[in-house]
Amino acid sequence: MSSAGLPARKAALSILTEVLRKRRPLDVALAATEGLEARDAGFARAIASETLRRLGQLEALIREFVPKPPARNRAGPAPEILLAGACELLFLDVPAHAAVDGANRLAQADRNAVHFKPLINAVLRRVSRDGKAVIEAQNAAELNTPDWLFMRWADTYGEEVARAIADAHQGVPPLDIVSKGGAIEGAENLFGNVWRFAEPQRVDALAGYEEGLFWVQDAAATLPPLLLGDVKGQKVIDLCAAPGGKTAQLAAAGAIVTAVEREEARMAQLFENLARLKLEAETVVGDARDWRPKEPVPFVLLDAPCSATGTIRRHPELPWIKSASDVTLCSQAAGDILDSAGEMVAPGGLLVFATCSLEREEGSEQIDAFLERNGDFTREAVKPEEIFGHHELIDANGDLRTLPCHLKDKGGMDGFFAARLRKK
Ligand SMILES: C[S@@+](CC[C@H](N)C(=O)[O-])C[C@H]1O[C@@H](n2cnc3c(N)ncnc32)[C@H](O)[C@@H]1O
């Protein structure tokens, strides 16, 4: 027996237990891959991400083969070993002997899971024999979407669109790159300066990375800053700025940007990104609710913290670690920041509010409530020509409303909301 792949599988198991038991975000749990060789780190990431993307399906499959699966509190990591092993077999096309042997070794190494080694071995052998047929008969989108989320989307967008959103979450998302100008070799131009690779790529290995010719940003995330219009030579405050995708976009468009971010470590990431891109912005580490500019400015962009349910394609753990109360908490926090943002806008100026959430409390309802509290602002509808003619991305209020099922034929896009508000 070979132990090839064991470090990667150990790391994947640690990531899955961190996410599923401690509700840690995947990006944070991925620290378990530090120190691994690039290939092992990639394999660990693939096992963990795909297990989370397919969690509902994998749990249903295992229930079919083991009516009484190992109890989470008495079996150490046995449940996660089973899930990851089944994922390797059915979704990552790992040869049966390697996946089953890997799972056995993980169970052997844990004093609680070791008692379940015979069970793990037997179940994974059955999965390798009969699992494909079970998976093919499942309704993947339904199983992989918790009810609380599906019901919210059906309520807001209707059943058909909710299903299309859930379907869009089943695949690995494309990689979108924003170019500072030129074409990106090997990628397709989506619109404006946005280029798309259909398959995941190692970004730092792409031509032009070291020279700072581009940055990574989902196509949908590039649209809110465009709603400010021509910002060349204009003062723009970018609130909640890190890691700086929108700061870079505004600076590259010639704006004089002040980027405000609360988390020092995240601001360090913004610095690093701007330095590589050879772009400049004034930076302020501070809370947007307390900080104020010396004088109001003509343009403010607020990319508010949110439940991030529009980014489930890129963060497949979100459905399993978030809950409806997170949506409420996030919308309350964003409402306070939005009121502060309003105070920073000069008369006649524009405020763009954006979130990467699909939830209406964090989108249109947030704006309705803001307008009720702040009579000196009005909604200014987005025009299709401002977003490359994509009229389907504008809702009945005239706000930007992208969904993961939009641009389906080209690989979809994140769910973003943005409203443009003009101060009288
Ligand atoms: C959605 S992310 C911003 C993404 C960023 N605009 C970009 O395009 O790369 C939200 C950011 O808001 C920051 N944040 C949350 N509450 C804040 C507050 N009260 N003041 C300033 N920043 C805050 C978070 O630390 C996080 O970095």
The ligand as an SDF file (V2000), in Angstrom:
LIG
                    3D

 27 29  0  0  0  0  0  0  0  0999 V2000
  -17.5000   42.7170    0.9220 C   0  0  0  0  0  0  0  0  0  0  0  0
  -15.9610   43.0110    1.6530 S   0  0  0  0  0  0  0  0  0  0  0  0
  -15.3380   44.2720    0.6190 C   0  0  0  0  0  0  0  0  0  0  0  0
  -14.7250   43.8520   -0.6860 C   0  0  0  0  0  0  0  0  0  0  0  0
  -13.9800   44.9810   -1.3700 C   0  0  0  0  0  0  0  0  0  0  0  0
  -14.7850   46.1660   -1.5200 N   0  0  0  0  0  0  0  0  0  0  0  0
  -13.4210   44.5900   -2.7120 C   0  0  0  0  0  0  0  0  0  0  0  0
  -13.9750   44.9640   -3.7460 O   0  0  0  0  0  0  0  0  0  0  0  0
  -12.3920   43.9070   -2.7480 O   0  0  0  0  0  0  0  0  0  0  0  0
  -16.4180   43.9000    3.0980 C   0  0  0  0  0  0  0  0  0  0  0  0
  -15.2710   44.5110    3.8820 C   0  0  0  0  0  0  0  0  0  0  0  0
  -15.8380   45.4110    4.8310 O   0  0  0  0  0  0  0  0  0  0  0  0
  -15.0290   45.4340    5.9840 C   0  0  0  0  0  0  0  0  0  0  0  0
  -15.8450   46.0470    7.0500 N   0  0  0  0  0  0  0  0  0  0  0  0
  -16.8640   45.4830    7.7570 C   0  0  0  0  0  0  0  0  0  0  0  0
  -17.4070   46.3660    8.6100 N   0  0  0  0  0  0  0  0  0  0  0  0
  -16.7320   47.5350    8.4280 C   0  0  0  0  0  0  0  0  0  0  0  0
  -16.8490   48.8230    9.0230 C   0  0  0  0  0  0  0  0  0  0  0  0
  -17.7590   49.0860    9.9530 N   0  0  0  0  0  0  0  0  0  0  0  0
  -15.9800   49.7920    8.6050 N   0  0  0  0  0  0  0  0  0  0  0  0
  -15.0580   49.5430    7.6560 C   0  0  0  0  0  0  0  0  0  0  0  0
  -14.9080   48.3200    7.0750 N   0  0  0  0  0  0  0  0  0  0  0  0
  -15.7330   47.3360    7.4510 C   0  0  0  0  0  0  0  0  0  0  0  0
  -14.6720   43.9870    6.1660 C   0  0  0  0  0  0  0  0  0  0  0  0
  -13.5240   43.8330    6.9780 O   0  0  0  0  0  0  0  0  0  0  0  0
  -14.4410   43.5410    4.7090 C   0  0  0  0  0  0  0  0  0  0  0  0
  -13.0960   43.6750    4.3650 O   0  0  0  0  0  0  0  0  0  0  0  0
  1  2  1  0
  2  3  1  0
  2 10  1  0
  3  4  1  0
  4  5  1  0
  5  6  1  0
  5  7  1  0
  7  8  2  0
  7  9  1  0
 10 11  1  0
 11 12  1  0
 11 26  1  0
 12 13  1  0
 13 14  1  0
 13 24  1  0
 14 15  1  0
 14 23  1  0
 15 16  2  0
 16 17  1  0
 17 18  1  0
 17 23  2  0
 18 19  1  0
 18 20  2  0
 20 21  1  0
 21 22  2  0
 22 23  1  0
 24 25  1  0
 24 26  1  0
 26 27  1  0
M  CHG  2   2   1   9  -1
M  END
$$$$
